[in-house]
Amino acid sequence: MTRAFDGIRVLDLTQSVAGAFSGMHLADHGADVVRLTRDRTPDGRPKSNREVALLCARRSTRTAVPDEWLPDARRLAAKADVVLADGAADTLARQGLDAETLIARTSSLIHVHLPTYGATAVAPDLPEDALLLSALSGVADAHFATKEQPVAPAVPFLLYQQGALGAAAAAAGLIGRQRTGHGWAVRVSGLHAVAIMNAALMLDAPGIVRYDGPKTPLQGAPNYRAYRCRDGRSIFLGTLTPQFFFRFLELIDGMDVMVLPGVDGEFLNLRQPGVQPVAIARLQEVFSTQTLAEWRGALDDAEIPNAPVLTRAEWESSDLVADNAGLVTVEHPTLGPVQMPNVMVELTATPGEISDPGPAVAAREVWDDDRRHPVPVPQTPVATAGPLAGVRVLDLGTFLAGPLAASILCDFGAEVIKVEHPGGDAYRIFTAAFAAVHQGKDNVALDLKDQTARAHLHRLVRDADLLFDNVRPGVQEALGTDAATLHAINPQLVRCTITAWGHASSSAPAFDPLIQAMSGLMVAQGGVDDPVLESMPVHDNACATLAAFGALAALYARPGLGAGQEVKMSLTVASLVIQAGELTTFEGRPPSVSGGPDFLGPDERHRLYRCSDGWIAVAWTADPPPAGVASVLVDGERDLGAALAASPCATALRALTAVQVAAVRVLDRRAIYDDPWMAANNFFRTVDDSVIGEVTVVRGYADWDGKADAAPKHTAGIGENDGKWL
């Protein structure tokens, strides 16, 4: 075995960016991915950002153009280990390509359905589009802005994230089949990508937090935002916790900020709408006194998290990206040299690789034999807990990326034990978010600086399959949790390490916005003069998803290797996942989307529009031209924006639908808990938290056929399950 999924056959029936990225992650790790298409025109030079993203995602795969698409799809599905499909459920059923039909024919098949808009679409035939998805789910309205309006995404990271989740689900299904002999059917929709990206944000804890507050300024709260320096360059102050922020205030002799009216000495009051402008103005005055380089030196010396705001080009050429071999140049047969992100998660014993720069043309006789990857004879019934039933995971992570990776596996059926310091994870200050990220996990309290506690951990390690952590370099060795120590105790253990900087030598602390600043994402969303912070911790969450995928790939490879291995993922590499299409470059590449403050979209055919009673999102490329659409709405009106502004949302959507223009209403962030479409897709659940009581949180990250959904779930207190495990 050289790669984790060697010998696995994947039939890709998707036409979507998300589906292509699911196939890419599997192909990079050895799967034979064959994309079946009706398009007899060879892939030419990409003319749009979507086509560039597909160019990246279809590397290491093969393309087949059959004489008869549907019969060949059915024939190849019977010979595949995994089928990826993204059509509407009723369309797949009519074609006989739905999970029920295909698994009835091939009981060991893993069927991954990747619809953009959930199990219950808000409207039929909507094209895959990140703008429409963010509008429908409340994400657009929750984005940071200077006024009450939604914001369009400049980067379609929700689609990239859906693809990564789809790959993780496919890996989990293969593990479930490996253990039982049974196949699995799973749906991973764009709404699941919204859920993972907002796991720590879409919360309703009465009296504590609710996802419906006033707009946050473009760069965030006073302690966690970008500031302009004396030389015009911007720096991001990443003081997420009181410890770091008070250290910063001491550095600048600025403790008076904590006694401003409304702050009253309380750190969390800095986020109050009436407080933020005053505190931000006070700190901006301070930052205006020195250059970016001067501030970086002072903050680094004081070990205060910070980052320069860079362009995407500056990030591509940075030492951090080079240290992690984050970008690779391949020779494309028609485009010449193409730079694209490298394999996006590291497996030390079965490393992935890019086998081809673009989709190779598959022979008509692809998979002309019946050989598939060996499957055990079914011996146990399908577990109602999910495909990872019986898999034990130790979560030693803190804050978000590590614990969220373990949460994905928990949602897929694994038994997860959170190992927490008796003093508590520092992330517990965000009580509702902590409850959401740790729902369904057991909790044991261990101070790993203590030898007795360390011995307890090592006993847990003996029976564990996976272990996650996300600590700074050197901490593992100090605590006896490094790979060498743990593999000596349990050679079968898969150990996943998440770091900030990957293979770079830096030991500086990092939070998601620091990577947003450095990776060019803030500039892409807002522009050089007004960099905009994404409202979601996109790098933390993308890192967690790829770490979960990598850990599952290593777990699947374990029987062939005869041992576990180490899996490595970093926020630095996650920055390349989040902008995979945008970081794919070649001569003549179409320009990537560049946003601005309160960004509404790149052009009049793909943007947000204000109507007389709300906002809508429009996305179309075909005729009729904009003037023709406007005339449908208001007789004689030639300006589309004015025509829509004069119409109620319902009227505008009916008119646009009548002329085959894709459009949806923007969901108000204050209405997400009561929205019928979100409810129809079972987006939320109630969690019983041991500290704060009931909390409404996102329900999960995939829908598995046959998996019982045990709700409400529970979030354990510190050491609540010591008696069970210690």
C-alpha positions in Angstrom: 0.0 0.0 0.0 1.4 3.4 -1.0 -1.7 5.5 -0.6 -4.7 5.1 1.8 -7.4 4.4 -0.8 -5.3 2.3 -3.3 -7.7 0.0 -5.1 -10.8 1.9 -4.3 -13.0 2.7 -7.3 -15.0 6.0 -7.2 -17.6 6.8 -9.8 -18.2 10.5 -10.0 -21.6 11.4 -11.5 -21.5 15.0 -10.3 -21.4 18.2 -12.2 -20.7 20.4 -9.2 -17.7 22.0 -7.7 -18.4 20.3 -4.4 -18.6 16.9 -6.0 -15.4 17.4 -7.9 -13.6 18.4 -4.7 -14.9 15.3 -3.0 -13.4 13.2 -5.8 -10.1 15.2 -5.7 -9.5 14.5 -2.0 -10.1 10.7 -2.6 -8.0 10.6 -5.7 -5.1 12.4 -4.1 -5.0 9.6 -1.6 -5.1 6.8 -4.2 -8.7 6.2 -5.2 -9.3 5.5 -8.9 -11.9 8.3 -9.6 -13.7 8.1 -12.9 -15.9 11.1 -13.8 -18.7 10.2 -16.2 -19.8 13.1 -18.3 -22.1 13.7 -21.3 -19.9 16.5 -22.5 -18.1 15.4 -25.6 -16.2 18.7 -25.9 -12.8 18.4 -24.3 -12.1 20.6 -21.4 -10.7 23.8 -22.9 -9.1 26.9 -21.3 -11.1 27.9 -18.2 -13.1 31.0 -18.8 -14.5 31.6 -15.3 -13.5 31.2 -11.7 -15.8 28.2 -11.5 -14.0 26.5 -14.3 -10.7 27.2 -12.7 -11.9 25.6 -9.5 -13.0 22.5 -11.4 -9.6 22.4 -13.1 -8.0 22.1 -9.7 -10.5 19.6 -8.4 -10.4 17.3 -11.4 -6.7 16.6 -11.1 -5.7 13.0 -10.5 -9.0 11.8 -11.9 -10.1 10.2 -15.2 -12.9 11.3 -17.5 -15.1 9.0 -19.5 -17.6 10.0 -22.2 -19.8 7.0 -22.8 -22.0 6.4 -25.9 -25.0 6.0 -23.6 -24.6 7.9 -20.4 -27.3 6.3 -18.2 -26.7 2.6 -19.1 -23.0 3.1 -18.5 -23.6 4.9 -15.3 -25.6 2.0 -14.0 -23.1 -0.5 -15.2 -20.1 1.3 -13.6 -22.0 1.9 -10.4 -22.3 -1.9 -10.0 -18.4 -2.1 -10.2 -17.6 0.9 -8.0 -16.8 1.1 -4.3 -18.1 4.6 -4.0 -20.6 6.6 -6.1 -20.7 10.4 -5.9 -24.0 12.0 -7.1 -25.4 15.5 -6.9 -28.7 15.4 -8.8 -32.0 16.0 -7.2 -33.3 13.0 -5.2 -36.3 12.4 -7.5 -34.2 12.6 -10.6 -31.7 10.1 -9.3 -34.6 7.8 -8.4 -36.1 8.0 -11.9 -32.7 7.2 -13.3 -32.1 4.3 -11.0 -29.0 6.0 -9.6 -30.4 6.7 -6.1 -28.8 5.0 -3.0 -31.7 2.6 -2.4 -31.6 1.2 -6.0 -27.9 1.0 -6.3 -27.2 -0.6 -2.9 -30.0 -3.1 -3.5 -27.9 -4.2 -6.5 -24.5 -3.9 -4.8 -24.9 -4.2 -1.0 -21.4 -3.0 -0.2 -21.6 0.2 -2.2 -21.0 3.6 -0.5 -23.4 6.2 -2.0 -22.6 9.8 -1.3 -25.3 12.3 -2.3 -24.1 15.9 -2.6 -27.1 18.2 -3.3 -26.3 21.9 -2.8 -29.6 22.9 -1.0 -30.3 20.1 1.4 -32.8 17.2 1.3 -35.7 19.6 0.7 -34.7 22.3 -1.8 -36.3 25.7 -1.4 -36.9 25.8 -5.2 -36.4 23.2 -7.9 -33.5 23.3 -10.4 -31.4 25.9 -8.6 -27.8 25.8 -9.9 -25.0 25.2 -7.5 -23.9 28.6 -6.4 -22.2 29.8 -3.2 -24.1 33.2 -3.3 -27.5 31.5 -3.4 -26.5 29.1 -0.7 -25.2 31.8 1.6 -28.4 33.9 0.9 -30.8 31.0 1.7 -29.0 30.0 4.9 -28.7 33.4 6.6 -24.9 33.4 6.1 -25.0 36.4 3.8 -27.1 38.5 6.2 -24.8 37.6 9.1 -21.7 38.8 7.4 -19.8 41.7 8.8 -20.9 45.0 7.2 -21.0 48.7 7.8 -24.8 48.8 7.6 -27.8 46.6 7.8 -27.5 44.6 4.5 -26.3 41.2 3.4 -22.9 40.6 1.9 -21.9 38.4 -1.0 -19.0 36.0 -0.6 -15.9 36.8 -2.8 -14.7 33.2 -2.4 -17.0 30.1 -2.7 -15.5 28.3 0.3 -18.9 26.8 1.2 -18.6 24.6 -1.9 -15.0 23.7 -1.2 -16.1 22.8 2.3 -19.0 20.7 1.1 -16.5 18.7 -1.0 -14.2 18.1 1.9 -17.1 16.9 4.1 -18.2 14.6 1.2 -14.8 13.0 1.1 -14.8 12.5 4.9 -18.2 10.9 4.7 -17.0 8.6 1.9 -14.0 7.6 4.0 -16.3 6.9 7.0 -18.6 4.8 4.9 -15.6 2.7 3.7 -14.5 2.2 7.3 -18.1 1.1 8.2 -18.0 -1.3 5.3 -14.6 -2.6 6.3 -15.9 -3.4 9.7 -19.2 -4.9 8.8 -19.3 -5.7 5.1 -22.3 -3.4 4.6 -22.5 -0.4 2.3 -23.7 3.0 3.5 -25.8 5.8 2.0 -25.1 9.4 3.1 -26.3 12.9 2.1 -23.8 15.7 2.5 -25.5 18.9 1.3 -24.4 22.5 1.1 -26.4 23.1 4.3 -24.0 20.7 6.1 -21.2 22.9 4.9 -23.0 25.9 6.4 -23.4 23.9 9.6 -19.8 23.0 10.0 -18.7 26.6 9.2 -21.2 27.9 11.8 -21.0 25.2 14.4 -19.7 27.8 17.0 -21.9 30.6 15.7 -25.4 29.5 14.9 -26.5 29.3 18.6 -29.5 30.2 20.7 -28.8 30.1 24.5 -31.4 32.2 26.2 -29.9 35.1 28.1 -26.4 34.3 26.8 -26.1 34.5 23.0 -28.3 34.3 19.9 -27.4 34.4 16.2 -29.4 37.6 15.6 -27.4 40.5 16.9 -26.6 43.8 15.3 -24.0 44.0 12.5 -20.4 43.7 13.5 -17.9 46.2 12.0 -16.0 45.0 9.0 -12.9 44.0 10.8 -14.5 42.6 14.0 -14.5 43.5 17.7 -12.0 45.9 19.3 -9.8 43.0 20.6 -10.0 41.0 17.4 -9.7 43.1 14.3 -7.5 44.8 11.8 -6.0 48.2 12.5 -4.3 50.6 10.1 -0.6 51.4 10.9 1.3 54.7 10.3 2.6 53.4 7.0 -0.9 52.6 5.6 -0.4 48.8 6.1 -2.9 46.9 8.2 -2.2 44.5 11.1 -4.7 42.1 12.7 -4.8 42.1 16.5 -5.6 38.5 17.5 -6.3 38.9 21.2 -9.2 36.5 21.4 -8.9 35.8 25.1 -8.7 38.1 28.1 -5.1 36.9 28.8 -3.8 38.1 25.5 -5.9 41.3 25.4 -4.8 42.5 28.9 -1.2 41.8 27.9 -1.7 44.0 24.9 -3.3 46.8 27.0 -0.3 46.6 29.4 2.1 47.0 26.4 0.4 50.2 25.2 -0.4 51.5 28.7 -4.1 51.3 27.7 -5.9 49.7 30.6 -8.3 52.7 30.5 -10.1 50.9 27.7 -11.5 48.5 30.3 -13.2 51.3 32.2 -14.9 52.9 29.3 -18.6 53.4 29.8 -20.3 50.1 29.0 -17.1 48.0 29.4 -17.1 48.3 33.2 -14.1 46.0 33.5 -15.8 43.1 31.7 -13.9 41.6 28.7 -17.0 40.3 26.9 -18.6 43.8 27.1 -16.1 44.9 24.4 -18.4 43.2 21.9 -21.4 45.4 22.9 -22.6 47.6 20.0 -22.5 50.8 22.0 -19.0 50.1 23.2 -17.2 48.9 20.0 -16.9 52.2 18.1 -15.4 54.0 21.1 -12.9 51.2 21.9 -12.0 50.8 18.3 -11.3 54.5 17.8 -9.2 54.5 21.0 -7.0 51.6 19.8 -6.8 52.9 16.2 -5.2 56.1 17.5 -2.5 53.9 19.2 -1.8 51.8 16.1 -1.5 55.0 13.9 1.7 55.9 15.8 3.9 53.1 14.4 4.6 51.2 11.2 3.5 47.7 10.5 7.0 46.4 11.0 7.4 48.2 14.3 4.1 46.9 15.6 4.9 43.4 14.5 8.2 43.5 16.4 6.6 44.8 19.6 3.7 42.4 19.6 5.9 39.4 18.7 8.3 40.2 21.5 5.4 40.3 23.9 4.0 37.0 22.5 0.7 38.7 21.5 -1.1 37.1 18.6 -1.0 39.3 15.5 -0.6 39.1 11.7 0.0 41.4 8.8 -2.8 41.8 6.3 -1.4 40.5 3.0 -2.6 40.1 -0.5 -3.1 36.7 -2.0 0.0 37.1 -4.1 2.1 38.0 -1.0 0.8 34.9 0.7 1.6 32.6 -2.2 5.2 33.8 -2.1 5.6 33.7 1.6 8.0 31.5 3.6 5.1 29.9 5.4 3.6 28.5 2.3 7.0 27.4 1.0 7.9 25.7 4.3 4.7 23.6 4.0 5.1 22.9 0.3 1.6 24.3 0.0 1.6 25.1 -3.7 2.9 22.9 -6.5 3.4 23.6 -10.2 2.3 20.9 -12.6 2.6 20.7 -16.4 -0.9 20.7 -17.9 -1.2 19.2 -21.4 -2.9 22.3 -22.8 -2.4 25.1 -20.3 1.3 24.6 -19.7 2.5 25.3 -16.1 -0.3 25.4 -13.6 0.2 26.3 -10.0 -2.3 24.8 -7.6 -2.6 23.8 -3.9 -0.7 20.6 -3.1 -2.3 17.5 -1.4 -4.2 19.1 1.5 -3.6 16.7 4.4 -0.4 14.8 5.3 -0.4 11.1 6.1 3.1 10.1 7.2 3.0 6.4 6.2 0.7 6.6 3.2 1.2 10.1 1.8 -1.0 11.4 -1.0 0.2 12.7 -4.3 -1.1 14.5 -7.4 -0.9 11.7 -10.0 -2.0 13.8 -13.0 -2.3 17.6 -13.6 -5.8 17.2 -15.1 -8.4 14.6 -15.8 -7.0 11.9 -18.0 -9.4 10.4 -20.6 -10.5 7.0 -19.6 -10.9 4.2 -22.0 -14.4 3.0 -23.0 -13.7 -0.2 -21.2 -13.0 1.4 -17.9 -13.5 -1.2 -15.1 -14.2 -3.9 -17.7 -13.7 -6.6 -15.0 -15.6 -7.3 -11.9 -12.6 -6.7 -9.6 -13.4 -4.4 -6.7 -11.6 -3.7 -3.5 -12.0 -6.8 -1.2 -15.1 -6.5 1.0 -15.7 -8.7 4.1 -18.8 -10.9 4.2 -21.5 -9.1 6.1 -21.5 -10.4 9.6 -23.1 -7.7 11.7 -26.2 -5.5 11.2 -25.8 -1.9 10.1 -25.2 0.1 13.3 -27.8 2.7 14.0 -25.1 4.9 15.6 -23.5 5.4 12.1 -20.6 3.9 10.1 -18.1 4.7 12.8 -19.9 2.8 15.6 -17.2 1.0 17.7 -14.5 3.6 16.8 -13.1 5.2 19.9 -11.6 8.8 19.6 -9.7 10.8 22.2 -10.1 14.5 21.9 -7.2 16.4 23.5 -7.9 19.5 21.5 -8.6 23.0 22.7 -10.5 25.9 21.3 -12.0 25.0 17.9 -10.1 23.1 15.2 -9.1 20.0 17.1 -12.3 19.5 19.0 -14.4 20.2 15.9 -12.5 17.5 13.9 -13.4 15.0 16.7 -17.0 16.3 16.6 -17.3 15.4 12.9 -16.4 11.8 13.8 -18.8 11.9 16.8 -21.6 12.9 14.4 -20.6 9.9 12.1 -21.1 7.5 15.0 -17.7 7.4 16.8 -17.4 7.3 20.6 -15.5 10.4 21.6 -13.9 11.2 24.9 -12.9 14.8 25.6 -9.8 14.9 27.7 -9.8 18.3 29.5 -7.6 20.0 32.0 -9.3 20.2 35.4 -9.2 24.0 35.1 -11.2 23.8 31.9 -10.5 24.5 28.2 -10.0 28.2 27.7 -12.7 28.0 25.0 -15.3 27.4 27.8 -15.5 31.2 28.2 -17.7 31.0 25.0 -20.2 28.7 26.8 -22.7 28.1 24.1 -20.1 27.6 21.4 -18.3 25.1 23.6 -21.6 23.2 24.2 -22.2 23.0 20.4 -18.7 21.8 19.5 -18.6 19.2 22.3 -22.2 17.8 22.1 -22.3 14.0 22.5 -18.8 13.6 23.9 -17.9 12.1 27.2 -15.5 14.2 29.4 -12.6 13.3 31.7 -10.5 15.7 33.6 -6.7 15.1 33.5 -3.8 17.4 34.3 -1.2 15.9 32.0 1.6 17.5 33.8 0.8 15.1 36.6 2.3 11.6 36.2 -0.8 9.8 37.6 -3.0 11.6 35.2 -0.6 10.8 32.4 -0.8 7.2 33.3 -4.6 7.4 33.1 -4.3 8.9 29.6 -2.0 6.1 28.5 -4.5 3.5 29.6 -7.2 5.3 27.5 -4.7 5.3 24.6 -4.4 1.5 24.7 -8.0 1.0 23.6 -8.3 4.1 21.3 -8.4 4.2 17.5 -7.8 7.9 17.0 -6.4 10.8 18.9 -6.7 14.5 18.0 -4.9 17.5 19.5 -3.9 21.0 18.5 -1.1 22.2 20.7 2.0 24.4 20.0 5.3 22.7 19.1 7.1 21.1 22.0 4.0 20.6 24.2 3.4 17.0 23.1 6.8 15.9 24.1 6.5 17.7 27.4 3.2 16.0 28.2 4.1 12.6 26.8 1.5 12.8 24.1 3.8 12.8 21.1 3.4 10.2 18.4 6.5 8.1 19.4 5.3 7.7 23.0 1.7 6.9 22.1 2.6 4.5 19.3 4.9 2.6 21.7 1.8 2.2 23.9 -0.6 1.4 21.0 0.9 0.8 17.6 -2.6 0.8 16.0 -3.3 4.3 17.1 -4.0 7.0 14.4 -2.7 10.3 15.8 -3.8 13.5 14.3 -2.0 16.7 15.0 -3.3 20.1 14.1 -1.0 23.1 14.3 -1.1 26.8 13.2 2.0 26.9 11.0 2.5 23.3 9.9 6.2 22.6 9.1 7.3 26.2 9.7 9.5 26.7 12.8 7.2 29.3 14.4 5.7 28.5 17.8 3.6 31.7 17.9 0.0 31.3 18.9 -2.6 31.7 16.2 -6.3 32.1 15.7 -8.4 31.8 12.6 -8.5 35.6 11.7 -4.7 35.7 11.7 -4.7 33.3 8.8 -7.5 35.2 7.2 -5.3 38.3 7.3 -2.1 36.6 6.0 -3.7 34.4 3.3 -5.2 37.3 1.3 -8.8 36.3 2.2 -9.5 39.6 4.0 -8.2 41.6 1.0 -10.1 39.4 -1.4 -13.4 40.0 0.5 -12.9 43.7 1.2 -10.0 45.1 -0.8 -6.6 46.4 0.1 -7.9 49.6 1.7 -10.8 48.0 3.6 -9.9 44.3 4.4 -13.0 42.5 5.6 -13.0 39.7 8.2 -15.2 36.7 7.4 -17.8 36.3 10.0 -17.1 32.5 10.2 -13.9 31.0 11.5 -13.3 29.5 8.1 -9.8 28.2 8.5 -10.4 26.6 11.9 -13.4 24.7 10.4 -11.8 23.8 7.1 -8.8 22.6 9.0 -11.0 20.4 11.2 -12.8 18.9 8.2 -9.6 18.0 6.4 -8.1 16.6 9.7 -11.2 14.4 10.1 -10.8 13.2 6.5 -7.1 12.5 6.9 -7.7 10.6 10.2 -10.3 8.5 8.6 -8.1 7.8 5.6 -5.4 6.7 7.9 -7.8 4.5 9.9 -9.0 2.9 6.6 -5.4 2.2 5.7 -4.6 0.7 9.1 -5.4 -3.0 8.3 -3.2 -2.9 5.2 -0.4 -1.3 7.0 -0.7 -3.3 10.1 -0.3 -0.2 12.2 -1.6 3.3 12.7 0.2 6.4 11.6 0.5 10.2 12.2 -1.8 12.6 10.4 -0.8 16.3 10.1 -3.0 19.3 9.3 -2.5 23.0 9.9 -4.3 26.3 9.6 -1.7 27.4 7.1 -2.6 24.5 4.7 -6.3 25.2 5.4 -5.8 28.6 3.9 -5.0 26.8 0.6 -8.1 24.7 0.9 -10.3 27.7 1.5 -9.1 29.4 -1.7 -8.2 26.4 -3.8 -9.7 27.6 -7.0 -8.4 31.1 -6.5 -4.9 29.9 -5.8 -4.9 27.9 -9.0 -3.1 30.0 -11.6 -1.7 29.8 -15.1 -1.0 32.1 -18.0 -4.2 33.8 -19.2 -6.2 32.8 -16.1 -9.4 34.8 -15.8 -9.2 37.3 -12.9 -10.5 36.1 -9.6 -13.3 37.9 -7.8 -12.3 41.0 -5.9 -14.8 42.3 -3.3 -15.1 45.5 -1.4 -16.8 46.8 1.8 -20.4 45.7 1.9 -19.8 43.6 -1.3 -22.9 42.8 -3.2 -21.5 40.6 -6.0 -19.1 40.8 -9.0 -21.6 41.9 -11.6 -25.3 42.6 -12.2 -26.0 38.9 -13.2 -24.5 37.6 -10.0 -25.2 39.7 -6.9 -27.5 40.7 -4.1 -30.4 43.2 -4.8 -32.5 45.2 -2.5 -36.3 44.9 -3.1 -39.0 47.0 -1.5 -39.4 44.6 1.4 -36.1 42.8 1.7 -33.2 41.4 -0.3 -32.8 38.7 -3.0 -29.8 37.0 -4.5 -29.6 36.5 -8.3 -27.3 34.2 -10.2 -27.5 33.5 -13.9 -25.3 33.4 -17.0 -27.7 32.7 -19.9 -30.2 34.9 -21.7 -32.3 37.0 -21.3 -30.1 40.0 -20.9 -30.5 42.2 -17.8 -32.7 44.7 -19.6 -35.1 42.0 -20.6 -35.4 40.9 -17.0 -36.0 44.4 -15.9 -38.8 44.9 -18.4 -40.6 41.8 -17.0 -40.6 43.5 -13.6 -41.6 47.0 -14.4 -42.9 48.0 -17.8 -40.4 50.3 -19.6 -37.8 50.1 -16.8 -34.4 49.4 -18.2 -32.3 49.4 -15.0 -32.4 46.1 -13.2 -31.5 47.4 -9.8 -34.2 50.1 -9.9 -36.7 47.6 -11.2 -36.1 45.2 -8.4 -36.0 48.0 -5.7 -39.5 48.9 -6.8 -40.8 45.4 -6.4 -41.6 43.2 -3.4 -39.4 40.2 -3.0 -42.2 37.7 -3.9 -43.1 39.6 -7.1 -39.5 39.9 -8.2 -38.8 36.2 -7.6 -41.9 35.2 -9.6 -40.9 37.4 -12.5 -37.3 36.1 -12.4 -38.4 32.5 -12.2 -40.7 33.0 -15.2 -37.7 33.9 -17.4 -35.5 31.1 -16.0 -33.3 33.3 -13.8 -32.1 31.7 -10.6 -33.0 33.9 -7.7 -33.8 33.3 -4.0 -34.8 35.5 -1.1 -32.1 36.4 1.4 -32.9 34.9 4.8 -32.7 37.4 7.6 -30.2 36.2 10.2 -32.8 36.8 12.9 -35.2 34.3 11.2 -33.0 31.2 10.8 -34.6 29.4 13.8 -38.1 29.8 12.4 -37.4 29.5 8.7 -39.5 26.6 7.1 -36.8 25.5 4.8 -34.2 25.3 7.5 -36.7 23.4 9.6 -37.6 21.0 6.8 -33.9 20.1 6.6 -33.7 19.6 10.4 -30.9 22.1 10.6 -31.0 22.6 14.4 -31.3 20.5 17.5 -31.4 21.2 21.3 -28.4 20.2 23.4 -28.6 19.9 27.2 -25.4 21.5 28.5 -24.3 20.7 32.1 -23.4 24.3 32.8 -25.9 26.6 31.0 -28.9 24.3 30.3 -30.6 24.0 26.9 -28.9 25.4 23.8 -30.0 25.4 20.2 -27.2 24.3 18.0 -26.6 23.0 14.5 -27.7 19.3 14.3 -24.9 17.6 12.3 -22.6 17.4 9.3 -24.2 14.6 7.3 -27.4 12.5 7.1 -26.7 8.8 7.2 -29.5 6.3 6.1 -30.3 4.0 8.9 -28.6 6.2 11.6 -30.8 6.9 14.5 -30.6 10.6 15.5 -30.5 10.7 19.3 -31.8 14.1 20.3 -31.5 16.0 22.5 -27.8 15.4 23.0 -25.8 16.3 26.1 -22.6 18.4 26.6 -20.7 17.0 29.6 -19.1 19.1 32.4 -15.4 18.9 33.3 -14.7 15.4 34.5 -18.4 14.3 34.4 -17.4 10.9 33.1 -14.3 10.3 35.2 -16.0 7.3 36.9 -16.7 5.7 33.6 -13.2 5.9 32.1 -10.6 6.4 34.8 
